[in-house]
Amino acid sequence: MMVVLRVEVEPDNTDLCYLSYLCIFRCMPTDGEITFADHAGRLYARRYGMAPMVGRVLGYLMICDPREQSIGELAEALLASRSAIAGAVTVLDTLGLISRSRSAGERMDRIRIDLTGPQAMGFDVSEYQEQGALAREGLVLLAGEPLERRALVLEWAAFADFLVERLPLLQQDWKAYREALRAAGDLPDDPPNH
């Protein structure tokens, strides 16, 4: 939710600065929205080792209005440089968490969260397929070694294979659960990012 700041102007008050007038016409994020984005930044930095700006952009995109934002709008809202925002957007794009669009005649991309891909919801099995392949490479290297020496790599391969098998089933369960939430009216029928 964006808040429009209003400045009451007295007819004889000429002490208002340019920024005061700008606030009258611009929508600015609320303190709560910025705090939420900061909390997302700290979570993603602590949990996933990402730069805090990546989490801040992701957090802000979750709650901003309108849902699609340009690099400049994100920079202005998060009080950050355009290059920091562009770097964060590149990371989020690589992770499959956002999509970009451009309206006819516009020279800038609009960025929004996109939960339609398997990466966005954590159901992408390719990560675990790659880990399993790497673990099996390690097992070839350790062929003939005692079980104790191979134990960690064996478990890593088994865990990766387990997730490759189970994630598609979990994704089906999620889709059924999501549809039940929609049928109950707890989720909108047509999410804004689909």
Secondary structure, DSSP 8 states (H G I E B T S, - for coil): -EEE------TT-----HHHHHHHHSEEE-HHHHHHHHHHHHHHHHHH---HHHHHHHHHHHH-SSS-B-HHHHHHHHT--HHHHHHHHHHHHHTT-EEEE--TT-SS-EEEE---STTTTT--THHHHHHHHHHHHHHHHTTTS-HHHHHHHHHHHHHHHHHHHHHHHHHHHHHHHHHHHHHTTSS-SS-TT-
